[in-house]
Amino acid sequence: MASVPQPKPSAARQDLYRRMDKDDLAPLWEVLHDLIPDEPATPCKPALWKYRDVRPYLMEAGKLITAREAIRRVLILENPGMRGESCITQSLYAGLQLILPGEIAPSHRHSQSALRFIVEGSGAYTAVDGERTTMHPGDFIITPSWTWHDHGNPGEEPVVWLDGLDIRIVQAFGAQFHEPFAQEVQPVARSEGASAARFGANLLPVGADAPFGKTSPIFNYPYARSREALAKLAKDQAPDACHGWKMQFINPMTGGPAMPTIGAFLQLLPKGFGGQAHRATDGTVYSVVEGSGAARIGDERFEFEPRDTFVVPSWAPLRLEAAAETVLFSFSDRPCQDALGLWREARPA
Ligand code: GTQ
């Protein structure tokens, strides 16, 4: 963090500080520059987690603790600049969650919102307020705030997904609530695909209220459809110099972001892409879906392959390179910053 070196306070000032400290008072002028820095100052560091390295730990955890006992068997991706704080950016939590065949992760609800981006395996489900959806790699799935949710794996293979939660945002407001469901597994009230039919076909039931408040009523955005949209987009228009072809997951009832606190995106980079530098105030988490390449973040370079996760801190310049045609999923706190008029971006010279 950039801080201007301050001369040591005089004895008289130190004496004043000591006395007023007992009365819970502190001098602003000693901390003003750190409180109001000239530009974003974050302890968050750029980092990349290779799935190849993480997966063995996750599978070992799978032998040592059940999903039932753990409630959620997750390895938290801790930002190396903020160890012990359970966060990947200054505002967001991320983790890799494993559910093995035959397991269930018990039902609960909380005021924190979650997204799931499926990284490996198919056949597990997540249930949201009475409806189950089957997971496939690349699916973007939402657990809206205060909805009952449990996960299960009736399939044959381990299923792993990237969790993104707004834990720190809700914590900053002191607005956390959590409640376990009376049973381990909530009853199924609707057939699979009911939400997709009601809200995901460019139609809305006449007179329908938003079932999840400010969050999208669609809770699974299947990869096959998103991928096809990107492929079509790429046929007809030139890629953005920084982002390639980048789309945001939206709430069909508002046209705005799918979640009120977390923005989620999918982007395609053509083979050989060498992106221009870009920076923005939303620290962003990326999950690599297809292809290979590198993320140049500031003066560091991280090579990536499918299933790797990397994080770009707020205001750090990012340049994306693609050795093969590449698809990246990403998420950030951009909707919060947009709502508050804080979000900024720049394309450094
Ligand atoms: O699946 O409900 O990674 O409650 C952290 C907290 C996942 C979940 C996490 C959670 C969940």
Residues whose N, C-alpha, C, O or C-beta is under 5 A from the ligand:
A	BS01	GTQ	R72 V74 G95 D163
